Amino acid sequence: MKDSLIVFDMDGVLAEVGESYRETIVQTVSHFTGKQVARERIQDYKNQGGWNNDWSLSLRLCQDLGVDVPYEEVIERFNLIFLGDDFNGLILKEQWVPRNGLLERLSERYALAIFTGRPLEDAAHTLRRFASGIVFSPMITMESVTEHKPAPQGLHLIRAERPDVEMFYVGDTVDDARSARAAGVPFIGIAAPANPRHAELVQVLESEAAIAVLDDINQLEGVLP
């Protein structure tokens, strides 16, 4: 048993989702309102915290634009755009961030786990596609918890399975950082330079006590003990 554990968020950490999840928000809002929401506006909400769920954020953006839509209709449209018919939607536009060999090297020294707000079906599909040979255990998804980020429940569940290991959480949002802080887990932030609010994101992650803020997880080996 390895004595250290790295817990990864997925969106913006393992997978670049600008043209998948973020674009799905844009298209969902456009479908219901006929208006185009700016990526900067989406990131502004993410930086506020409390908007980890992209279904809820899509609904809120519709309401901001004067259109009130039943939540279930938002979810249905969002999933149609993102998943398509048998995973042929915008999920195919995701790009895998770790370079070849990174996760293999990390797995030699650390146990690896996932705590994501994605539904299990979405998360499992992406991992099968890009990282079928990597073991993430446990894998905490939307269905695993009753209290979602920024609540620390997911990290507590991982801690319950591995009570004696040193843990680190790697995420890219203020909700990830607040979840880690509430759980007493050191947090490593990711702020991609291409983020439309990059400087603000770096600042907010640092203000939430991130022990480091990196451009992407390929820099992770330089800050881990």
Summary of the structure (lengths in Angstrom):
residues: 225
radius of gyration: 16.9
end to end distance: 17.1
largest distance: 53.8
contacts: 726
relative contact order: 0.18
helix: 48%
strand: 13%
